[in-house]
Amino acid sequence: MILELGEFTRVEGNGKAEIIIENGEVKEARVKIVEGPRFFELLTLGRYYWDVPDLEARICAICYLAHSFASVLGIENAFGVKVPEEIQLLRELGLIGEILESHSLHLYLLVVPDLFGYPDAIRMASKHGEIVREGLALKAFGNYIREVIGGREIHGINVKPGGFGRYPTVDELEKIDKSCDALLRFAKRAVNIFATQEVFGAVPRYHIATDGYLYGEKLIASDGERFDYFEHIKEKTLPYSFAKQSHYKESVFMTGALSRLMVKSDKLTPIAKELFEQHNEKLSQGHVSLNNLAQAIELVYSLERAKEIVSTLLDHGIKGENVPIEPKEGEGIGYVEAPRGVLIHHYRIDENGNIAYSNIITPTALNHALMELSLYEEARKHYGAVDENFLKHKLEETVRAFDPCISCSVHFVRI
């Protein structure tokens, strides 16, 4: 018998699941990423390096800056280019804007209705309009930062190897500074809301993140490893999915907000760290559903850190000077924290500055195995004890906790 979980609702992209049941027992869960493959790696082959970040920005409307920055970092590392602190801080600010926009969308519009017993945020707004409005305000602010740094809210083309096409003005930075203070109480309230959510989903054996909070030179794992992805993460194709599946040291792992908090809590800003410590006992249980609470804490972190960055930039002044680049043969990897977790862009570039090899690994592909394990465990827990509609709802909640970006995950398929 196969229990079909149709098109996932309140997630980005198209996915399904099958629960395999034999003799009244749950035997297997399959997460079927059915959105068509998009072959972004192949589209970059032979292209001049300068054009690639703008192309990669089209992978996703929600996390286009993460793709742009991962692409730029991979290219710069291939050429041995180092950029000054100003550019590093502006890149971090852009990633913070993306976290604010994406986490707000996920928490307030896709997950909160589950907590309050509504089928969607629109109907929930009739009685809890204040909560929805707060989420929309946070989302709009994240989009404003993305527009300032990336050139526009969606698929911006301002991120360049060695710097930016345009640098923010003092007025824009001051507006960001003021908004951080005004929105902080909304983010704190979100933490209180999601701290009440019940735990569900599997517990990963490992957490994986970048060695800097939002981007870094290497990956780190909860077992203490610091490594390049190809050393310990192995990918494989599946006959029922257009996304690959990954394992770390042959085990299921997690990446995302919960993983960032569990392996990098020492990098949190003051109020975010207080909230992490306040809820650490619950977060340490490790269940996938706690990713929602972790995202809420990251809203606080993002507002605090954005204010710190803007203050530094305003104190020093914006020079707006790009680093010149001379293309040469090389190989480089860009590691970035997209809202949903680790994003990897790996390039080899020939002597003419053209892309000779490209590999992109997204958070949803990295989390695919844990997603299947979580559905399996939840199905085993509830099958036979509840009606089918409740079971399907619980399974969808489990998928939503990953905040999957399915469209990002479907780059390659074995033909």
N, C-alpha and C positions, 0 to 999 in steps of 0.2 A: 504494500500500500504506500502511496506517496501523498503526503499532505502538501498542497501547493500554497505557497505564499506569493500572491500575485504581485504586480508592480508595487514596489515599495512606495509608500506615501510619505510626504514631508521629509524627503531627502533630495539631494541634488543628483539628477541623472536617473537612468533606468536600470533597475535591478530586480531580481526575483530570488526566491529560495525554495528549496525542496527539502522536506523532512521525510526520510525513508523509514518506514515502520514495518517491522516483520514480527509476526506472532504477538502482536500487541505491545512490542517494545521498540523504542526509538533506536535506530541503528546508525544513522548518519544524517548530517545536515550539509547541504550544498548551497552556497551563495553563488548565484548565477548572474554575473555581470554581462548583461545582454545588449548594452548599448554598443553600437558598431565601432570597430577599431578605427583609429584616426591617423596612425602612422606618422606622428610628429617627428620621430627620430629620422625616418627616411626622408622627410621633407627638408631636413637641414643638410643632408649630405651633398657636398659639392658647393654649398653656399658660402659666400664670404662671411667671415666671423661677425662683421659689423651689423649685418642684417638679422642675425639669429635671435638676439634677445627680443626684438619686436615680433618675430614670428612666434617664439615660445610664449609670448604674452597672450596669444590667442588660444592657448590650451584651455584656459579657464577664465571666466568672467569674475568669479568670486575671489580667486587667489592669483590674479595675473601678476601682481608685483612679486610674489614669491617665485614664480617661474622666471620672471625677468631677472631678478637678482641672482637666482641660482645659475641661470645661463651666463650672466656677466661674470660671476665669481669663477665659474668653470673656465671661461675664456681668459680671464686675467691670470688665473693660476697656470694655465698652459703657457702664457707668455712671460710669466715671472713678474707680473705688474703688481705693485703695492700702492694703494690709494691712501691719502691723508685722513686724519681723524674726522674732518668735516664731512667728507663723503661717506665714511663709515657710519657716522651718526645719522645722516640723512637717510641712508639705506635702512638703518634700524627703525627710524621713525616711520618710514613707509610700511615696513612689516608690522609695526604696531597698529597703524591705521587698518591694515588688513585683518589683524586679529580682532580689533574692535568691531569692524563691520561684519565679519564672518561669525564670530561668537554671538553677537547680538541677534543676527538673523537666526542662527541655530537655536539659541536658548529661548528667546522670546516668541518667535513665530512658529517654530517647529516642535519644541519640547514642552514648553510651559502648558500648552493645552492638555497634555497628558496628565500633568500634576493637578490641574483644576477640573478635569473631567469634561473637556470640550473637544469636539472633533477638529476644530481649527481655531486660529487666533482671531479670526473675524467674529465668530460667534462668541468667543470668550470676551471680546472687547466690550460687549454690551453690558457686562457686569464688572469687568476688571479692566476698564479702559485705561486707567492710570498706569498699570503695569505694561500694557502694550505700548502706550505712548513713550514710556521711559526707554523701552527697548528700541523703538524707532529713532529716538533722539540719539542714543548711543551709536546706532547703525549709521545715521546720517553724519555724525561726527567722524566716524571711521572713513566714510566715503569722502569727506572733505579732505582729510589727510592724504588719502590715496590720490585725489585729484591734484593736490599741491605737489606731491612728490612724483607721481606717475604721469601727470599731464592731463589725465581725465579719469573719471571713476571706473571705467571699464576699458580693458585692452589699451592702456596708455602706451605711448612710444617715447617717453622722456628718459627712460633708464638706458644708459649707454656704457659700453666698456670704458673704464677710466673716469666715469663721472655721470653727468646729466646733460640733457639738452638745454634745460632751463633750471635755475636755482630759485628757491622760495624767497619771497620778499620779507622784510621786517614785519609788515602789517599782517601777512599770512601767519608768520610764526607767533606773533602776539595774540592773534585770534585763537590759535591752537592752545596757547598757554592759558588763556582765560576760560576756555571751554573745559579744560581738564578739571579745574576746580569745581565748576558748576555741575559736572556730570558724575563726580565721584560718589555722591550719595546714592545715585541710581545703581551703580555697580555694587556698592556694599549691600544694597537691598537684594540684588540678585543672588549674592552669596547666601543670604538668609533663606531665600526661597528654595534654592537647590540643596541646601544642607538638610532639608526635610525629606528629600526623595529617598525611597527605599532602594536598597542595593540589589542588583541583579546582573546577570552576565558572568562570563568566565573570569578567572584571575590569571593574568599572563605570568609566565615564568620569568620573563625579563622585560625591562623597559629600555628603550633606545631613544637617544636624542642627539642633537649636535653639541659640541663641547662649549660653544657660547650659547647664550640664552636663545637668540633668534637666528644666528648663523655661526659657522665655525670652520675650523680647518680639518677636523676629524669628527667621527661619531663616538659616542660614549654609551656604555651599557651599565645596567644596574649591578652587574657582576664585577665592575671595575675596569673592563676593557676600554681602551681607546684605540680606534682602528679605522681603516678605510673599508667601505661597504663590501668590496669584493673579497675581503679576507674572511669574513664570517657569515655574511648574508647570502644565501643561495636562493635563486629564483627558479621556478618551474612553471610550465604551462599546464592548463587544465582543459579537458575535453569539453567542459560545459561552461567555460567562462572566457571572455575576451580580455580579462585582466590576469596577469601572472600572480603567483602566490609565493610568498617568501618565508624563510625560516632563519633564525639566528642560532648557530651551533646546533642545527637540526631540531630546535625547539620553537614553540609558538611564543611570539613576543608582541609588544604593543608600542606604538608611538603616538604622540599627541599631547594634549594639555596635561592629562594625568601623568604621563611619562615625564614631561618636563618638570612638573612639580616634584615628582619622586626622586629624580636624579640631580636636579639643579635648584633645590629650594634655597641654597645659600646665595643664589644670584637674585632673589626676589627683592623688590622694593619694600620699605618699612611696613606700610599697612598691609600689603599683600602677604608679607611674611608672618605678621601677627595672625592674619586670618588662616593661613596655612597651618600654623602651629595650633590654633584653636580647633581646627578640624582634622588635624593629622591622624588622630586615632581612627576616625572613620575612613579617611583617604587611604590609610595604610592597609585597609582590608583588600584593596586592589581590584574590586569588581569593576567591570567595564562601565557600568552606569555612573560611577564616580567621576568619569570624564566630564560630565555636565557640571558638577560642583567645581572641578578644576578649572574649567573654562570661565566660570563666574569669578573665581579668584584671579584669573588672568585678565579679566576686564579691569579689576582694580590695579593690578600690576601695570597694565598698558597705559592707563591714565597717569599713574605716578611717573612711570618711566618717560612718557612723552613730555611731561612737564620738565623733567630733569634734562632731557636732550635739548629741548627748545631753550631753556635757560642758558645752557652751555653755548649754544649757537649764537644767541643774542649777545652774550657777554663777549664772545670772541669776534663777532661779526662774520658775515658770509663773504668769503673770497670768490667763490664760484669758479674755481680753476680746475679744469679737467687734466688728468694725467695723460700725456701723449703716449701712444702705443705704436710700436713697430711690430707688425706680424712676423711670426717665425714658426718653425715646426715645434710642436710641443703637445703635452697632454695635461689636462687639468680637470678637477672635480669641484663642483659647487655644492656645498651643503647648506641648506636653509631650512628653517622651521616654518613651514606653511601652517595656517591655523590648525589643520588636522594632523600635523606631525612632520616628520622628516621628509624632505624633498631633495632628490639627488639629480644633478645634471652632470654628465661625464662626457667630455669631448677629447678627441684627438684631432689636431689641426696640422695641415701640411705646410710646406715652406712658403706657399703663396697666400696663406691665411684662410684657406678654405677648410670646411669641416670634412674630415675623413672618417670619423666614427662618432656616433652619438648614442647615449643611453640615458633614459629618463625613468626614474623610479619614484612613484608617488606614494603618499601616506596610505591611501585606501588600498593600494596593492600590497603594501607592507602589512597592513592590518587584516588582510583577507582571511588568513588562516585562523586568527583569533575570532573573527566574526563568525566563521563556521563553528568553531568550538563553543562560542557563546550561545548560538542558536541551538546546538545539540544539547547543551546542559539545560537551557531553559525548557526545551521541548521535553526532555526526560523528566524534569521536575513537575511539569504541568499536564503532560499528556495522560488522558484517562481520568484526571481529577477535576477538570474544568471543561466547559463546552468549547467547541471549536472556535467560535468567534472570539472568546476571551483569550484563548491560546494564540490565535493569530495576532491579536492586538499586542500581547506581551512580546511576541517575537519581533513585531515591528518596532516596539519601544527599544528592544535590544539593539536592533540595527541602527536606529536613530542615535543611540548613545555614542556611536563611533563618529557621528557627524560625517558620514562618508561623502566624498566628492567623486561620484562614479565616472563622470565624464573625463576627469583627469586620469583615470586608471587604465583606460582602454587604448593604449598606444600601440601595442604589439600583439600579434597573434601568429602562431605557427601555422603556415599554410602547407 
